[in-house]
């Protein structure tokens, strides 16, 4: 199936539920060829989409809003949108709670129930991350209805780019609806011959979790290499370069950090680990443990410097993103504060005066003056004048 092939799919009425990274990226690419309605419970985000102002930080989304003709509207009136839809794509947040060992899929279940109540013939596509076996359970609950799982693979800040140039399209349904949806995605791609895989829904769910867990494994591996080098007073960058010259390893995704975080990797690794409760394993639990150990080590290195005031430069995970949910630096921050050290935060995305009882300093100059030690997951030219205060494990100044 090729994006450059003659388009044979009709124009569809598509509803995308959720205007975060996944939802907005899908809404924008599909609105090039189809009538798309974005549904969100937040009226501010709805208005932003209608005004062609991106509610997320994504340069490509902003470019498309400004320069590309899109058949896209947004609304908070979900039922009206569902009633006329051919496809409803669910992109609502799901969260894993390690204390209860439970993946909260309530938002997905609510959307599916409302969509089928308004339009029993609609095709529902789940893009949200869900537990393995979830889609089959939903299908059993709604016999005779069409429910498809199609995992999403994107980077925060480059969500639209990764949908315009997908590494692969995976659809957990090989029937007519699944094949039509795969063609819709291929038509929206700018690349020719995007690999397309049709799988059972449960296998597609597993593909998502195992993919993200492998990425977490790679992050954890190079972080542990960096920990070893720092403890032994070795040149970490030389070791990583030497290891990565081997083609089967490769010089990519190998820049040390404070740990993996964000929307996907923490919850997906722990969710996958939960599925191993009765399956022999060592590696998956080690990945989760390694991330915790890395944050312990980073915090201990900061504490050993005996600072009076520690400055946290940015909570976001990576350049070009506005997400700091479960960012690794927050784990470091909590450990440092537990030792009684004062912590201040510089994060332009924050509007509140405090973040978890730590003062938010909005003036960068003041932040630099007040902090004895500044910790930054990623280096930036903004901190070049306080290099003597900076603590970072960023060796290659890239994500």
N, C-alpha and C positions, 0 to 999 in steps of 0.2 A: 504494500500500500504506500503510495507516494504522495507527498504534498504537492509535487509538481504535475501530477497526473490531472487529466480532465476532471473537474469537479462534477460529480454526479449526484451528490446529496442535495436535497431540496433545502430551501430556507426554512428554518424551524423557529418556533417561539420557545425560548429557553429562559428559565428562571434560575438565577444563581443566588443561593442563600448564604449570606455572610460576606462582608467586604474587607476581610483581612487580606493577608498576602495571597492565600490560595484563591479565595473567592474573587478578589478584584482582578487578579491576573487572568483567571478564566473568563470573567465577564468581558474584559477588554478584548482578548483575542477572538472570542466568539462573536462579539458585536460587530466585527468587520464584515461578517457574512450572514448574520442571523439577527432577529429581533431579540434582544436580551433585556431582562428586567432583573436588577440587583435588589435583593430584599435584605434589610437589616433592621434590627430593633432600635438602633441609635439614629434619631432624626438628624443629628448633626452630620453624621457620615453620609446619610442619604442625600442631604442637601449638598454636601461637598461633591458627591459623584454627579449630581444633576448640574452643578455649576462647573463641572470639569476641573475640580481641584482634588488632587489625589489625597485620600485620608492616610496613606502610608508613604514612607520615604522610598521611592522607586523612580529613578530617572526615566526609565522607559515608559512607565505608566504616565508620568507627567508629559512626556513627549507625545504620546499617542493622544492624550486628552487635548493637547494644544494643536496638533497637526493632522490628525487622522479622523476621517468621518466615521463615527461609531453610532450604530443603532442601539443606544444604551440609555435606559432610564432607571432610576432607583426609587424605591418606595418602602414604606413601613407596612403597607396593606398586603400582607402575605396571601391571604385567601383569594383575593381578586386576581393576583398574579398567577397562582396555582391553577385557577379555573380555566385559563386559556393556554396553559403550557403544554408543550410536547415533551420537554425534558425539565426536570427539577434537579439541579446539581447542589448537593448539600456540602457546604464548606464551613460549617460551624465548629467552634472549638470543642475539643475533648481533652480531658485531663486525667492523668493517672495519679492515684493517691497511694503512695507506698505504705502508709499506715494501715489502710483497709485492704490493700492488694486488689483494688477495684478501679476499673477504668470507667470514668463517668461519660456515658454516651447519651445522656438525657436530652441534650439539645438536638442530636441527630434523630433520636426516636420521636421527639416532638414534631420536628419538621416533616418527617415521613408520615406521621399520623394526620397532620393537618393537610398535607398535600393530597393524600388519598381520599380524605374526607371531602375535599373540594373538587377533586378530579380523579376518579378511580382508574381512568385509562392512562394517566400520566406515567412516563418512564422516570423513575428516581435513580439518580447516580450519586453514590456516596464518594466524596473526595476527602472527607475528614478521616483522620487516622482512627481506626477502631480495632478492637481485639480480634484475634484469629477466631473465626467461626461466627462473628457477629452478623454478617450478611445472610448466612444461611438461616440463622435464628429469626431474622426479620422476614425473610421469605416465607418461613413456616407460619409466622404470625399473620401474613397477608397473602394467602394463597390466591393464585390467579393474577397477582399484580407483578409488575416488573421492577426489580430492585437490582442494580448493578453496582459493583465496587470497582473503582478505577483509582489506583493510588497516585499521589502527586509527588513529584521530585523537584524541589526548587530550593533556591537559596534566598534568604531574606535580603532585601535590597536589590535582588536581581530576579524577582519572581516572574515578571513579564518576559524578560529575556529568556529564562529557562523554559517558558511555555512556547515562545516563538521558535526556540531551538531545542526541542526536547531530546534528551538522550535516548528515550524510548517511550512508547505508549503502551501501557498495560491495562487491559480491560478484563475484569472478572466475569465475563459473560460472552459466550460464543454464538448466541442467538442473533436474530435479526436486529434487535435493539442494540445489543452490544457492538455489533459490527458497524451499525450506523453511527453510533457514538464515536467509535474509533476513527471512522472516516471524517467526522466533524472535527475532531482534534487534529488529524493529519492535514485537513484542508487549511486549518488556521496556522499551521507551521510554515516558517519561511524556508525550511530545509527540505530537500528531496530525499525520498527513501528513508524516512524515519522508521526505525525498527518497531514493529507492532507485535505484541504477544497477547494472545487470548488464553486465559487460564480460568480455572474454576475460581469462584469468589474467595474461597478460603486460602487457596494458594496465592492469589493476588494480595490478600491481607498479609500473608507471611512474607511475601516479597518486600513489601513496604518496611516491615519491622526489621527483617534481616539486613536490608540495604542500609538503613540508618544505624543499626548496631555495628555493621562493618566500618562505617565512617567513624563512629565513636571509638572502635577498636584502634583505628589508625591514629586518631588524636591521642588516645591514651598511650599508645606505643611510643610515639615521639616525645610525649611529655615525660614518660618514665626514662627514656634515654637522656633527656635534658636534665632530669633530677639526678641521675647517676653522674653526669658530667659535672654538674654544679657542686655536688657533694665531694667529688674527687678532684675538684679544681682542674677540670679538663676543658678543652675548647669544644663546646657543644656543637657549634656551627660546622666545624671541620668534620666532626664525626657524622653529623647528619648528611652533609654533602657527600662524604665518602660512601656511606650506606646507600644513599639515594641515586648514586651513579649507576647502580646495578639496574638494568632495564626492567627486570621483573618487579622491582620495588618502585622506582621512578621518583623524580624530583618534583613531587606535588603533594599537597595536603600534609605537609611535614613541618610546618612552622610551630614551634612550641607555644603554649598558651597557659592560662591558669586552669584550664579544664574545658570540657565540652559543656555547652548549655544551649539555651534557646528554646524554641517551641517544640522541636522534634526529638533531638537526641536523648535528653534525659528521660522523657516519658516513654519513648519507644524502647530504649534499652531495658528499662525496668518492667515495662509491659511484656516484652519478650521473655525476660527472666521469669516472670510470673507463670508463663506458659510452660516453663521447664520444671514446675513443681514436682512432677512425677516422671521426668525424663532425665537420664544421666547427663551431666554437664559440668564443666569446670570453667570454660572460657567466658561464658556470658556473665556469670557472677563476678569474674575477675575484672571484666571491663567496668562494671558498675563500681566495684571496690576501688579500682585504680583511679577513677575520677575523684572519689572522696579523699584518697591518700594524697593525690596531687595538690588539692586545695589545702590539706593539712600542712604539706611541705612548704608551699608558697607562704602561707600565713606564718609559719615558724621562722622562715627567713626574714620576713618583715619584722616580726616581734624581736628577733635577735639584734636588730639594728637599734633597738631601744628608742624609738621616736616618741615624742610627746603628742604630736598631731599627725595623723596619716590622712593624706588626701587621696580620694578615689577619683581618678580621671576617667570619666565616662562609665556608665553601667552597660551600655550597649555591647553586643557581642562582637560586631565587626563594622568596618567602615561602610557607610551607605545604608545603614539599617537604623530603624528607630525602635527595635525590640530589645528589651533587657529582661524579659521573663526568664527566670532561672539562669541568668548569666553567671558564669563561674566566679566572677569578681565579687558577687554578693556573698558567696560562701566564704571567700577570703575575708571579706569585710566583717562578717559575723564572728569569725574566729579571732580576729584582731580586737574587736570590741569586747569580746569576752575576757580579755586580759586587762581591761580597764583603760585602754588607749583611746583617746579622742579621735573620732573619724569625721571628716567633712567630705562632702560629695560635690563634684562639678559634673552636672548632667543637664545640658540645655533642654532636653526633652521633658524634664520634670518641671511642673508648675507649682508644686507645693514647697513650703519652707523647710520641710523635713522629709527624710526618707528613712523609714524604720528607726526613728528617733535620732538620726544623724542629720546635722545641719546641711542644707543644700546652699552652696555658695554660687551665685549666678554670675559673678564677675570673675573672669579667669585670672586677671592680675592679682586680685585679692586672694583667690584660691592658692596661687603659686606662693604668695608671700607667707600665708598662714601655715601651710603644710611643711613639716620637717622632712617628710618623705612622701613622694607621690608614686602611687602604684597605677600602672596602666597596662591593660591586657595587650594593647597594640600601641606602638610608638607613633608619634606624629610630630610634624614640624612645629606645632603649637607649643611643644614642650622642649624645644631645642635650647632655649635660654635657661632651663632649669635641669639640665642633664645630670648635674651633680646630685640632685634630689631624687632622680627617677629610678624606680625599680620596675623592671619589665623582663619577661622572658621571650619577648618578640625578637627573634634573631634576624629575620629576613624582611621585615617591614611589609608584610602582606598577610592576608587571611590564610 
